[in-house]
Amino acid sequence: MKRILKIIVPSFLMLVLVYLMRGGKDILDGIYIVFPIMYILIGIICSYLLKELLICLIMTSVAFIIPINIFFHMGSCLDCVLIYALLACISFGIKKLIQKKLKKP
């Protein structure tokens, strides 16, 4: 149950954030500040299984791309999503390295 919540909650949170930031120029703050931080946190939270991280990234990316296209007609934000996914993978790797170093006596 915990694993399912770790996967579903970030995508739901992404939908809520896009919906709340749809007024004015708040979406630019989201695209350049809030969403990258959220993807970094996803990489940290999903630090046990790579499958879990990939599923979570796919769901969150879909939850980002579709509302952006519907509400703002911005076209494709694939470059942003790729950069965010790279940030999540880097934070996942750093978390794994830290866990390995802490386990070594």
N, C-alpha and C positions, 0 to 999 in steps of 0.2 A: 504494500500500500504506500509506503514511504517513497519507494522508487517511482511509482506512478505519479505521485504528487510532485516530486522533483522535476518530472518531465512536463507535466501539464501546467503547473503554476506559472513558470516564466512566460509561456506563450499567452496565457490568459492575462497576465500582468502587462505584456506588450500590447495586447489589444486595448486594454483599459487606458494605458498611457497615451497611445495614439489617439484614442477617442477624446481624452481630456485635453490633449494639446492641439486639437484641430482648429481652435479659434486663434486668429491673428498669426503672429510670427513665432508662436511658442514651439511649433514643430521644428524650427531650425535649432532651437536650444536642445530639443530632444534628439535630433539627428546627430548633432555634433558633441553633445555632452552626456545626456541621460542614457541613450541607447548603447553607446560604447561601454559605459560603466556597467550597464545591465549585462552585456555579453561577457565582460570580464568576471562578473559575479557568477554567471552561469558556468564558466570554466572552473571556477573555484568550488562551487557547490557540487558539480558532477565530477568529483575528483577520483572516483573509484573505478568506474567502467567507461571505456571509450565508446561502447555502443550507446550507453545512456547519454553521453555528451553529444554524439552525432544525432540521435533522435531528438534531443532537446533543441539542438541548433537548427535542425530542419523545421521543427514545429514553430520555433520562435521566428525564424526567418520568413516563413509563410505568413505568420501573424503580423509581421512588419510590412512585407511587400504588398499584400492585397489591400489593407486599409489605406496605405499611402497612395496607391493607385486610385482607389475609389474616392477618397476625400479630397486629395490635392491634385490629382491628374499630373503627377510628377514624372510619369513614365516609369522607367526601370530604375530601381535603386540597387541593382545587383552589385555595383562596385562598393557601395556602402556595406551591404550584407557580407560581401567577401572579406572586406577589411575587418568587420566586426567578428566574423567567424575565425579569422586569423588571430585576433586578440583573445578570443575564447580558448583557442588551441594553445596559444602561448601561455596563458594563465594556467591551463590544465597541465602543461608540461612543467612549469615552474612549481606548481603544487606537488606534482609527483616527485620532482627532484628534492624538494624540501622534506617530503615524507620519507624518502629513502635515506637521506642524511640523518634524520632524527632517529630512525630505526637502527642505524649502525651504532654499536656500542664502542 
